[in-house]
Amino acid sequence: MPVAPPIHRLMIDPYIAVVAGALATCNIPLAFLEPTIANWMKDSMGASEWEVGLTWLPAFFPHVLGVYVTVRLAAAYPHLQWFYGALGMAIIGASSCLVPACRNFGQVIIPLCGICFGIALVDTALLPTLAFLVDVRHVSVYGSVYAIADISYSVAYALGPIVAGQIVHTMGFAQLNLGMGLANVLYAPVLLFLKNVCQMKPSHSERNILLEEGPKGLYDTIKMEERKG
């Protein structure tokens, strides 16, 4: 079996670092809004308990739609994965900036749906890109690189309850959303760095070398037949 590269080596890979940064940045609005939006809705629009409880339910549907749309687009135009991620971050940024302008429950649902739709675009486009980067630049073992993706999510959701409340207390809810929106909009052009990833040639990993040798025993013969099948 091929030996996985150490996680610190993957972290300093500039392509993987760009993807990990995008995953963390795109999830910041969701992580920061979850602990703060309920109090803001009660204070700014007098929202009832059931409205606060149902705030995020409609956003589930555009999230599923975003996953479906991205999968279909990636199948037709796989070289534009970076663009789908950048578009998702732009949608997240614009939606975050619109949240403070909402004045009732019906209005606030729209930007929240935009945020979840954008997150679906980013996640669905960039998570497969991580696997491809490991294939072409390292060894085809995916545990470490997806651990980096999980770390990116965890950073956003760990900072949410701690940082978001402090920002709202010192600067205000509107400034929090504008900052999150600006961060996503400014990060979107960084994904241009991934534009030529699809043109990279796959590395000749240890696993491929072993499989391309002639079968030397029963186990190798079985694996070779599975590969041909």
Disulfide bonds with the S-S distance in Angstrom:
none
